[in-house]
């Protein structure tokens, strides 16, 4: 078999003498020699000869990685991007050295891009990143991935985080319920009033918090100065109690017969959206519609529909004014529906060193069939994003304050609701520092460490809390 293949290789490789057009000679080649000549033909741009030699090499040895790679290059030159990608994928599977895998993955990505399969091209570039021979090559591959993503009408984002917390359920830090510093008392039957206590499931419980935030967007149109995009986003938050919390809940179940587990504190949100954005002189504007559902525990809390509008105006070459407003209708499972209206004004500036600073002020009003939920909220938040890494990490941070007034707040009791004079007021201070370790990416994903701090003070002490969490996650770099 090998001899017949060698003969066909010899027939395929013809050297034309420049001094006599009709004088041709053929030579017998060994497989290594044919492989070298095929590679040289690729370098010289003679893909027709390279392709014929690669086909014969593969027939002689289907495990010939170099021949598959040469075939992929020849097929790509011939315009058969699909076959080229499959040949490059075969070469990748046969490769044993990192540099060989890198070459094959890059060629597969190029072929996928020529097919118009940009998502698949991004996948192969991520594979190439795992075996990039040096940082310069890796940086170029990430840049190519970002370029491919810009061309791709379909884009994905995934953020994952896991963090320990001493209050995974957002519970109260106090056993006795205090309103404006005074204990709440319940009148039960004909007996004397008794002090209201927080039940164990409503107290702050320790454990772990896992969060997944993912989204997909598809560019339906991409005109010269505008585009229409459809999207789908999912937010999932799940917890796991530690042994101390499990023991507290077990004692509560033994005493009351009511059992609670981590699934009762699950929360999630799913959103489908349609957005239109347009560039105009000195800025941009956009409008969007979104609909979806919010889950708490194992039940749907409410479904919603949201209509929003935003605009950005360039004040100077470095300063930008941002305005946004939206209205959202919420249809709740308990039939006590809500309407939320919010607006914000923001300012962004690019500093001389490339860092970005911003300040946002927002206001919101919630109208509800349940007067206990109706509220007015105001918030201010400052942000800072560094342009250059500090050591191995790219840093950003934010700090904010929020005030929420529940004007007609009342506490549910065994008898009639207990109204709170002056309503309920919550003051919240919150901050975040985020470090993206761009020097330690793998397959286009970088480790992210996030430090969150929040302190909430309320005249209903069930909602007063303080905590800091450190979360570790992954984020796509392109």
C-alpha positions in Angstrom: 0.0 0.0 0.0 2.8 2.4 1.0 4.6 1.8 -2.3 1.5 2.6 -4.4 0.9 5.8 -2.5 4.6 6.8 -3.0 4.2 6.2 -6.7 1.1 8.4 -6.8 3.0 11.1 -4.7 5.7 11.0 -7.3 3.2 11.5 -10.1 1.6 14.3 -8.2 4.8 16.2 -7.7 6.2 17.5 -11.0 9.1 19.9 -11.3 8.9 22.1 -14.4 12.3 23.2 -15.8 12.4 26.9 -16.5 14.8 26.4 -19.4 12.5 23.9 -21.3 8.8 24.1 -21.1 8.3 20.7 -22.5 11.0 19.0 -20.4 9.5 17.5 -17.2 10.8 15.1 -14.7 9.3 13.3 -11.8 10.9 12.0 -8.6 10.1 9.4 -6.0 9.5 10.9 -2.6 9.4 9.5 0.9 6.4 10.4 3.1 8.5 12.8 5.2 9.8 14.5 2.0 6.3 14.8 0.6 5.2 16.3 3.9 8.0 18.9 3.8 7.2 19.8 0.2 3.5 20.1 0.9 4.3 22.5 3.7 6.6 24.5 1.5 3.8 24.7 -1.2 1.5 26.2 1.4 4.1 28.8 2.3 4.6 29.6 -1.4 0.8 29.9 -1.9 0.6 26.9 -4.2 -2.4 25.4 -2.4 -3.4 23.2 -5.4 -0.2 21.1 -5.1 -0.3 21.2 -1.3 -3.9 19.9 -1.3 -3.1 17.0 -3.7 -0.1 16.0 -1.6 -2.0 16.3 1.6 -4.8 14.0 0.3 -2.2 11.3 -0.6 -0.4 11.7 2.7 -3.7 11.2 4.6 -4.5 8.2 2.4 -1.2 6.7 3.4 -1.6 7.6 7.1 -5.0 8.9 8.3 -3.3 9.9 11.6 -1.0 12.4 9.9 -1.7 15.6 11.7 0.4 17.8 9.5 -1.3 16.5 6.4 -4.8 17.3 7.8 -3.6 20.8 8.6 -2.2 21.3 5.1 -5.5 19.9 3.7 -7.4 22.5 5.8 -5.3 25.3 4.4 -5.8 24.1 0.8 -9.6 23.7 1.3 -9.8 27.1 2.8 -8.0 28.6 -0.2 -10.3 26.8 -2.5 -13.3 28.3 -0.8 -14.6 25.2 1.0 -14.6 26.7 4.5 -16.8 23.9 6.0 -14.5 21.1 4.9 -11.5 23.2 5.9 -12.8 23.6 9.4 -13.5 19.9 9.8 -10.0 19.1 8.5 -8.5 21.6 11.0 -10.6 20.1 13.8 -9.2 16.7 12.9 -5.7 18.1 13.0 -6.4 19.5 16.4 -7.6 16.2 17.7 -4.4 14.5 16.4 -2.1 17.1 17.8 0.0 16.3 20.9 2.0 19.5 21.3 0.5 22.8 22.5 1.9 24.7 19.5 0.3 22.2 17.1 -3.0 22.5 18.8 -2.7 26.3 18.7 -2.1 26.3 14.9 -5.0 23.9 14.3 -7.4 25.9 16.5 -6.5 29.2 14.8 -7.1 27.7 11.4 -10.4 26.2 12.5 -11.5 29.6 13.8 -10.5 31.3 10.6 -12.5 28.7 8.6 -15.5 29.1 10.9 -15.4 32.8 10.4 -15.3 32.4 6.6 -18.4 30.2 7.0 -20.2 33.0 8.8 -20.3 30.8 12.0 -18.9 33.5 14.2 -19.9 31.9 17.5 -18.1 28.7 16.5 -15.1 30.8 15.5 -15.1 32.3 19.0 -15.2 28.8 20.5 -12.1 27.8 18.5 -10.2 31.0 19.5 -10.9 30.2 23.1 -9.4 26.7 22.5 -6.4 28.4 20.9 -6.0 30.6 24.0 -5.6 27.6 26.2 -2.4 26.6 24.3 -1.1 29.9 23.1 2.8 29.7 23.1 3.4 33.2 24.6 1.6 36.3 25.9 2.0 38.3 22.7 0.3 35.6 20.7 -2.4 35.3 23.4 -3.0 39.0 23.3 -3.4 38.9 19.5 -5.8 36.0 19.8 -7.9 37.9 22.4 -8.0 40.9 20.1 -9.1 38.6 17.2 -11.8 37.2 19.5 -13.1 40.7 20.2 -13.1 41.5 16.5 -15.0 38.3 15.8 -17.5 39.1 18.5 -18.1 42.5 16.9 -18.9 40.8 13.6 -21.1 38.2 15.3 -24.8 39.1 15.5 -25.1 36.6 18.4 -23.2 37.3 21.6 -23.2 35.6 25.0 -22.1 36.8 28.4 -21.8 34.6 31.5 -20.8 35.7 35.0 -20.4 33.1 37.8 -19.7 33.8 41.5 -19.5 31.9 44.8 -19.2 33.5 48.2 -19.5 32.8 51.9 -22.0 35.0 53.8 -23.2 35.4 57.3 -26.6 36.4 56.0 -27.5 34.3 52.9 -31.2 34.8 53.3 -31.3 38.6 53.9 -32.7 38.0 57.4 -32.8 40.2 60.5 -30.0 40.5 63.0 -32.5 41.0 65.9 -34.6 38.5 67.8 -37.2 41.1 69.0 -39.0 43.2 66.4 -38.6 46.9 67.1 -40.5 49.7 65.3 -39.0 53.2 66.0 -37.1 51.6 68.9 -40.3 50.1 70.5 -41.1 46.4 70.6 -44.2 45.2 68.6 -46.8 43.4 70.6 -49.4 41.0 69.3 -52.8 40.5 70.9 -53.7 36.8 70.9 -57.2 35.9 71.9 -58.1 37.3 75.3 -54.6 37.1 76.8 -52.2 39.9 77.4 -50.2 41.3 74.5 -47.0 39.5 73.8 -43.7 40.8 72.3 -43.4 39.8 68.6 -40.2 37.8 67.9 -38.6 37.0 64.6 -39.1 33.4 63.6 -35.9 31.4 62.9 -36.3 31.4 59.1 -36.5 35.3 59.2 -33.2 35.7 61.1 -29.8 36.1 59.5 -28.4 32.7 58.7 -24.9 31.8 57.5 -23.9 29.8 54.5 -22.8 30.2 50.8 -24.3 32.2 48.0 -23.9 31.2 44.3 -25.0 33.6 41.5 -25.2 33.0 37.8 -25.9 35.9 35.5 -26.0 35.1 31.8 -27.4 36.7 28.7 -27.6 36.3 24.9 -28.2 39.1 22.4 -28.9 38.7 18.6 -28.6 41.7 16.3 -31.7 41.5 14.1 -30.5 44.5 12.0 -27.3 46.5 11.8 -27.9 49.6 9.7 -25.4 52.4 9.2 -26.4 54.4 12.3 -28.9 52.1 14.1 -29.6 48.6 15.1 -32.3 46.3 16.5 -31.4 43.7 19.0 -33.3 40.8 20.7 -32.0 39.5 24.0 -32.6 37.0 26.7 -31.1 37.3 30.2 -31.2 35.0 33.2 -30.3 35.7 36.8 -30.2 32.9 39.3 -29.3 33.1 43.0 -29.1 29.9 45.1 -27.9 29.4 48.7 -26.5 26.7 50.8 -26.8 26.8 54.6 -23.9 25.9 56.8 -24.2 23.4 59.7 -25.1 26.1 62.2 -28.0 27.4 60.0 -29.2 23.8 59.3 -29.4 23.2 63.1 -31.4 26.4 63.7 -33.9 25.5 61.1 -34.1 21.9 62.3 -35.0 23.1 65.8 -37.6 25.4 64.4 -39.2 22.6 62.4 -39.2 20.3 65.5 -41.0 23.1 67.4 -43.5 24.4 64.8 -43.7 21.6 62.2 -42.8 24.1 59.5 -39.8 22.9 57.5 -37.4 25.3 55.6 -34.5 24.4 53.3 -32.2 26.3 50.9 -34.6 26.0 48.0 -37.1 28.3 49.9 -34.6 31.1 49.5 -33.9 30.7 45.8 -34.4 33.7 43.6 -34.4 34.1 39.9 -35.3 36.4 37.0 -35.7 35.7 33.3 -36.1 38.5 30.8 -36.7 38.7 27.0 -36.1 42.0 25.4 -36.2 44.0 22.2 -34.0 47.1 21.9 -33.5 49.8 19.3 -30.5 52.0 19.4 -29.6 54.9 17.1 -26.6 57.2 16.7 -27.4 60.9 16.2 -25.4 64.1 16.0 -23.5 64.5 19.3 -24.9 61.4 20.9 -27.3 58.5 20.8 -30.7 57.4 22.0 -32.5 54.1 22.5 -35.8 52.5 23.3 -36.5 49.1 24.6 -39.3 46.7 25.7 -38.8 43.8 28.1 -41.0 41.1 29.6 -40.3 38.2 31.9 -40.8 36.8 35.4 -39.4 36.9 38.9 -39.2 33.9 41.1 -38.8 33.6 44.9 -38.4 30.3 46.5 -40.1 27.8 44.3 -42.9 30.1 43.1 -43.4 32.8 40.6 -43.6 36.1 42.5 -44.7 38.2 39.5 -44.5 38.6 35.7 -43.7 42.0 34.3 -43.5 44.1 31.2 -41.2 47.1 31.0 -40.9 50.0 28.5 -37.8 52.2 28.7 -36.1 55.1 26.9 -32.5 56.4 27.2 -30.2 58.9 25.6 -26.6 60.0 25.8 -25.3 63.4 24.9 -21.6 64.3 24.4 -21.0 67.5 26.4 -17.3 67.7 25.6 -14.9 65.2 24.0 -14.4 63.7 27.5 -17.8 64.2 29.2 -21.1 62.5 28.5 -24.6 63.1 30.0 -26.8 60.0 30.3 -30.6 60.1 30.8 -33.0 57.2 31.2 -36.6 56.6 32.2 -38.8 53.5 32.3 -42.2 52.2 33.4 -42.8 48.6 34.5 -46.1 46.8 35.2 -46.0 43.8 37.5 -48.7 41.2 37.7 -48.3 39.4 41.0 -49.3 35.9 41.9 -51.3 37.4 44.9 -53.3 39.6 42.5 -52.0 42.7 44.3 -50.3 44.2 41.2 -47.6 47.0 41.1 -46.5 49.7 38.7 -43.0 51.0 38.9 -41.7 54.2 37.4 -38.1 55.3 37.5 -35.7 57.9 36.0 -32.0 58.6 36.3 -29.5 61.1 35.2 -25.8 60.3 35.0 -22.5 61.8 34.0 -19.4 60.0 32.7 -16.0 61.5 32.2 -12.8 60.1 30.7 -9.8 61.3 32.8 -6.4 62.2 31.3 -4.8 58.9 32.2 -7.6 56.9 30.6 -9.6 56.1 33.8 -13.4 56.6 33.7 -15.4 58.3 36.5 -19.1 58.6 36.8 -21.9 59.8 39.0 -25.6 58.8 38.8 -28.7 60.1 40.6 -31.9 58.1 40.3 -35.5 58.3 41.6 -38.2 55.7 41.6 -41.9 55.3 42.6 -43.7 52.1 43.2 -47.5 52.1 43.0 -49.1 49.0 44.5 -52.5 47.5 45.3 -50.8 46.5 48.6 -50.2 49.8 50.4 -47.4 48.2 52.4 -45.3 47.8 49.3 -45.8 51.3 47.8 -42.7 53.4 48.2 -40.6 56.3 46.9 -36.8 55.7 46.5 -33.9 58.0 45.8 -30.3 57.0 45.2 -26.9 58.4 44.3 -23.9 56.3 43.1 -20.3 57.1 42.1 -18.2 54.8 40.0 -14.6 54.6 39.0 -13.0 52.3 36.4 -9.2 52.1 36.0 -7.8 51.9 32.5 -4.5 50.1 33.4 -4.1 47.1 35.7 -2.7 47.5 39.1 -0.3 44.5 39.4 -2.2 41.6 37.8 -5.7 43.0 38.2 -7.9 45.6 36.5 -9.8 47.5 39.3 -13.1 49.2 39.4 -15.3 50.4 42.3 -18.6 52.0 43.2 -20.1 53.7 46.3 -23.7 54.6 46.8 -26.5 55.7 49.1 -30.2 54.9 48.8 -33.3 56.1 50.8 -36.6 54.3 50.5 -39.8 55.6 52.1 -42.8 53.3 52.6 -45.5 55.9 53.4 -48.4 53.6 54.3 -46.4 50.8 55.9 -48.1 48.4 58.3 -47.1 45.1 60.0 -49.2 42.0 59.4 -50.4 40.7 62.7 -52.7 37.9 64.0 -55.5 40.5 64.1 -55.7 43.7 62.1 -52.6 45.1 60.5 -50.5 47.3 62.8 -50.0 50.7 61.0 -46.6 52.4 61.5 -46.9 56.1 62.3 -44.8 58.0 59.7 -44.3 54.9 57.6 -41.1 52.9 57.2 -37.8 54.4 56.2 -34.8 52.4 55.0 -31.3 53.9 54.5 -28.8 51.9 52.7 -25.1 52.5 52.1 -23.4 50.1 49.6 -20.1 49.7 47.9 -18.2 47.4 45.7 -14.6 46.8 44.7 -14.0 44.5 41.7 -10.7 43.0 40.5 -10.5 41.3 37.2 -7.3 39.3 36.9 -6.6 39.9 33.2 -3.1 38.3 33.4 -4.6 34.9 34.4 -7.2 34.3 31.7 -8.0 30.8 30.5 -9.9 30.1 27.3 -10.9 33.8 27.2 -12.3 33.8 30.8 -10.7 35.8 33.6 -11.0 35.3 37.4 -12.9 38.0 39.1 -12.8 38.8 42.8 -15.6 41.1 44.1 -15.8 42.7 47.6 -19.4 43.9 48.4 -20.4 45.9 51.5 -23.9 46.9 52.5 -25.3 48.5 55.6 -29.1 49.0 55.9 -30.8 50.8 58.7 -34.5 50.8 59.1 -37.0 51.9 61.7 -38.4 48.4 61.3 -35.4 46.5 62.6 -36.3 43.4 60.7 -34.8 45.1 57.7 -31.6 46.4 59.4 -28.5 44.5 58.5 -24.8 44.9 57.8 -22.5 42.6 55.9 -19.5 42.2 53.6 -19.0 39.4 51.1 -16.1 38.3 49.0 -17.1 36.5 45.8 -14.9 34.7 43.3 -16.1 34.2 39.8 -15.3 34.1 36.1 -15.9 36.6 33.3 -15.5 36.5 29.6 -12.7 38.8 28.2 -14.3 39.0 24.8 
